[in-house]
Amino acid sequence: MPRNFPPVTTLEWSPSQNHSLKNAKFTKKEDTIIPEQGDGPVREHFVFTDTDGVVYHLMVEGTVIKEGTRIPPDSQTGIINSIAWRGDLMVLGDSTGNLSFWDLKARQSRLVPTNRGSIKKLLIAPGRNTQLLLVMYNDGVDIWDSAEGE
């Protein structure tokens, strides 16, 4: 990471897709429950954006932070207000009302204008195979099928 850490506009965390906490053992220290490190450190992923729209990916394994990729901003994207990430799907919502759908496996993205104004929050619906995306604006909420982009 650079010495001068960029100002963060939004942040999303995702545990490693290869590490399941389903069968993990946990210990309790004071009021915090933490996974035991029996199989080695747990790998986590953080994605954040700065005020210029650059997307940063960091990998955290134990106490080590590794810088992953940096994705330059799309020329049509405003300030990123929200990120939703699950598996190979990452969605960015910006201040001008655009949704940027990223297929991380295929390394492709598509920009979809919502024509609703600034996006405040994005959330991918729970469930193993769901592609539904909740998009919150100042004046309401939309539900999008991220597979269809509508």
C-alpha positions in Angstrom: 0.0 0.0 0.0 1.1 3.6 -0.6 2.5 5.5 2.4 -0.4 8.0 2.0 -3.4 5.8 2.3 -6.2 7.0 0.0 -9.4 8.3 1.4 -12.0 5.5 1.4 -15.5 6.1 0.1 -16.9 2.6 0.6 -15.7 -0.8 1.8 -16.8 -4.4 1.4 -15.4 -7.5 3.2 -15.6 -11.1 2.0 -14.2 -14.2 3.7 -12.3 -16.6 1.4 -14.6 -18.7 -0.7 -12.3 -21.7 0.0 -12.5 -21.5 3.8 -15.7 -22.7 5.4 -16.5 -21.6 9.0 -19.3 -24.2 9.1 -17.1 -26.8 10.8 -14.6 -24.4 12.4 -14.1 -24.4 16.2 -14.5 -21.1 18.1 -13.1 -19.8 21.3 -14.5 -17.0 23.4 -12.2 -14.2 24.7 -14.0 -11.7 26.8 -17.0 -10.7 24.7 -15.5 -11.6 21.4 -15.9 -15.0 19.6 -13.0 -15.8 17.3 -12.2 -18.8 15.1 -9.4 -21.1 16.4 -6.4 -21.1 14.1 -6.2 -24.9 13.8 -5.9 -25.1 10.0 -3.8 -21.9 9.8 -4.8 -18.3 9.3 -8.2 -17.5 7.8 -7.9 -15.6 4.5 -10.2 -12.6 4.1 -10.7 -10.1 1.3 -11.3 -6.4 1.5 -12.3 -4.2 -1.4 -12.6 -0.5 -1.1 -12.7 2.6 -3.4 -11.2 6.0 -3.1 -12.5 9.4 -4.1 -11.1 9.0 -7.6 -13.1 5.7 -8.2 -10.0 3.4 -8.0 -11.0 0.0 -6.7 -8.4 -1.6 -4.3 -8.4 -5.3 -3.3 -6.5 -6.3 -0.2 -6.0 -9.9 1.1 -5.6 -10.4 4.9 -4.2 -13.7 6.2 -3.5 -13.8 9.9 -1.7 -10.5 10.6 -0.3 -10.1 7.1 -2.0 -7.7 4.7 -1.2 -8.1 1.0 -2.2 -5.7 -1.7 -4.1 -7.4 -4.5 -5.2 -5.6 -7.6 -6.1 -2.0 -8.4 -8.8 -1.4 -10.9 -8.8 2.1 -12.5 -12.1 3.9 -12.6 -14.5 3.8 -15.5 -14.7 7.2 -17.2 -18.6 7.2 -16.8 -18.6 6.4 -13.1 -19.1 8.9 -10.3 -18.0 8.6 -6.7 -18.6 5.0 -5.6 -21.1 5.0 -2.7 -21.6 1.3 -2.2 -20.2 -2.1 -3.0 -21.9 -5.5 -2.9 -19.8 -8.6 -3.3 -20.5 -12.3 -3.3 -18.5 -15.0 -5.1 -17.7 -13.9 -8.6 -20.1 -11.0 -8.6 -19.2 -7.5 -7.5 -21.6 -4.6 -8.0 -20.6 -0.9 -7.5 -23.1 1.9 -7.1 -22.2 5.5 -7.6 -23.3 9.0 -6.9 -24.8 9.5 -10.4 -27.0 6.4 -10.2 -25.0 4.0 -12.2 -24.6 0.3 -11.3 -21.4 -1.3 -12.4 -21.7 -5.2 -12.6 -18.4 -7.0 -12.4 -18.0 -10.7 -13.3 -14.7 -11.4 -11.5 -14.3 -14.8 -13.1 -14.8 -13.6 -16.7 -13.1 -10.3 -15.9 -15.9 -8.4 -17.6 -18.0 -5.4 -16.4 -21.1 -3.6 -17.6 -22.4 -0.2 -16.6 -26.1 0.2 -16.2 -27.7 3.6 -15.5 -30.6 3.4 -13.1 -31.9 6.9 -13.8 -32.9 7.2 -10.1 -30.1 9.4 -8.7 -27.4 8.7 -6.1 -27.2 5.1 -4.9 -26.9 4.9 -1.1 -26.6 1.1 -0.4 -26.4 -2.2 -2.3 -27.1 -5.6 -0.9 -27.1 -9.0 -2.6 -30.0 -11.1 -1.3 -29.2 -14.1 0.9 -29.2 -17.6 -0.5 -26.7 -19.8 -2.3 -27.7 -19.2 -5.9 -29.5 -15.9 -5.7 -28.6 -13.0 -8.1 -31.1 -10.5 -6.6 -29.7 -7.1 -5.7 -31.4 -4.6 -3.4 -30.6 -1.0 -4.5 -31.4 1.8 -2.0 -31.8 5.4 -3.2 -32.8 8.6 -1.4 -36.4 8.2 -2.5 -36.9 4.4 -2.4 -35.7 0.9 -3.2 -35.4 -1.2 -6.3 -34.8 -5.0 -6.7 -32.6 -5.9 -9.6 -31.8 -9.3 -11.1 -28.1 -8.9 -11.5 -27.9 -11.8 -14.0 -30.2 -9.9 -16.3 -29.0 -6.4 -15.3 -32.5 -5.1 -14.8 
